[in-house]
């Protein structure tokens, strides 16, 4: 398979340079219960405002929970369903929007969920798994399908699995899978001391 390590401008951890978001998943290889537990453990230890840990993860492994997997898959956009159906697991990340102790709005909840998902993605890379995070899903459908309580917001869907060759994808997606990786240079987003 093509090496997808990021061409960084400065040294970073190998795990960060190797993390990327493929769409080609090997449907013959399952994500084990132990692997999924390790990913969720990594998410568990993310930093959060006042240690609120406002994240909730709805999970389903394709081989072990086919009905639940199908439910999560049905919430994705049609385009994402086309490739995510091969993933070993699907996870929906949700954020509780208020603090449990006092009911006040937690304006950091979505940010904190993002940190937890980032740790999950890095742990997956360390374990030889790949993840693809997406917002391409029907939020209202997911609220119903996942029985989401009031005050909790579905924010992200994550496909998890083992990487496959890009050739299993439709031509347009396969081309994106092997295209050179690029990011804005730091000069475009770093401001010393402010704008």
N, C-alpha and C positions, 0 to 999 in steps of 0.2 A: 504494500500500500504506500501511497505517497506520504512523505514526511510532511506533517502539517505544523511543525514547530514554528512559532512566531519569530519573524526576523526583527528582534528588538533593537532599539537604538542604544539601550543601556542594559547592563546585566540585571536579570531578575531570576527568581526561582524557576527551575526547570518545569515544575508542575504548572506554574502560571503560563509559561511559554508554550507548553504542550496542550493546554486546555483550549478547546474550540467547540464549535456547535455543528456537528455533522447531521445529515438527514438519512444517511445510509446506515441502517441497523441490520445486524445479522439475526434474522428471525429464528435461526436454528439454535442460538445460544440464549439460554434463560438468564435472568438476573435472579440470583438466589435470595432467599429470605435473609441470610446472614449478610450478604452484600448490601441489600436495601437497608438493613438495620444499621450498618456502619455509616451509610450515607446520611441517614436521619440523625445518627449520633453526632456526626460532624456539624450538621445544621443546628442541633440542640445547643452546642457550645458557642454559637455566635454571640457577639456583644449585642445588647439591646438597651434602650433607654430605661433607666430605673430597674434593669434586669427583668422587665415585664415579659419578655419572650412572647410577643403577641402573635407568633406564627401558628398556623394549623396546617397540617399536610394530609390530604386525602390521597391514598396510595392504592395501587392495584398492580399486581404482577400478572403478565399475560398468561403464563402457564398455570399459576396457582389460583388466580381469581379471574377467570375469563369473563364472567358476567360483569363484574365490577370494572374490569379493563374496558369492556365494550361500552359501558356507561360513560366512563371518562373520555374514551375516544370519540363518542358521539357528540361531545360538547365542543370538540375542536372544529376549526374551519375545515371545509371540504379539502382544500389544498393540504393542510397539515395532516388530516386523516389519511391521505394517500400514502405518506411515508411513515407516519408515526405508528401505524398498525403493526409494523415490524419490531418496534421497540420491545425490550423485555419488561419494562415497567413504565407506567405513567403516574405522575404525581401532580396534584394541583396544590399550589401554595396560596393560602388565604391569610389575611391579616385582621386580627380583632382591633377595631378602631377606637376602643376606649380602655382605660386602665381598670383592671379588676377591682382594685382597692377602693376607688372613689367614683368610678363612672365617668371621670373627665375624659375629654377627647385626647387620644394619643396621636399627635401629629407626626410622630416618628415611626408609627407602626409599619407603614409600607417600606420605609427605609430599612427598618430592622429585619423585615422579611427578606428584603434583598440581600442583606448581609448573610442571613442563614442559607439562602439559596446559593450564594457565591461559595460558601464553605462546602455545601453539598457537592457543587460542581467540581471544586478542586479535589475533594476527597475521591470523587469518581475517577478523575484523571489519575490520581495516585494509585488507584486500584486497577487501572487498565480498562475502565469503563468510559463511555462517552455520554454526554448529556446535550440536550437541545432545549433551551428555554424559549417559550413563546407566549405571546399575548393573543395570538390568533385563535380565539375561542369565543363562544357565545356566553357572555357573562350571565345573562338571565337564565339561560338553559342550565348552566352549571349550578346556579343557586338552587334550582328545583331539583336537579338530578342528585346533587350532593346534600340536599336538605340543609342548606346553609342558614344558620340563625341570623336574625337581625343584628346589625352592628359588626358583621364579619364580611370582609370583601374578598372575592376571588381575584387574585392579581396575576398569577402566572401558572402556566402548565409546563411540565418538564417531561420530556421523553428521555429514558435512560436505557442503556443497553451496551452491546458490543458492536464495534465498528465493522461495517461491511464495505465492499468495493463500491465505488461511486457508480459503476456500470449497472447496478440494480435499479437506479433511479431513472425517471424520465430525462431526456436529453438536457433540458434547460436546468433542472436541478443538479444533474451530474456535472455540468460545466461549472456551476457555482461551488460544488464540492471540491473541485481541484484547482480553482482559481487561486492566484497568489493572495496571501493574507496581507491586509493593509490596515493601518490605523492612522488617524491624524497625528502629525508630529507634535511633541510637547509644546513647541512654540505657538501652536494654535489654541491651546487651552490653559497654559500656565501663565499666570499674571503675578509677578513679584510685588507683593505689598498692596495689591488691589488692581482694579482696572485703570 
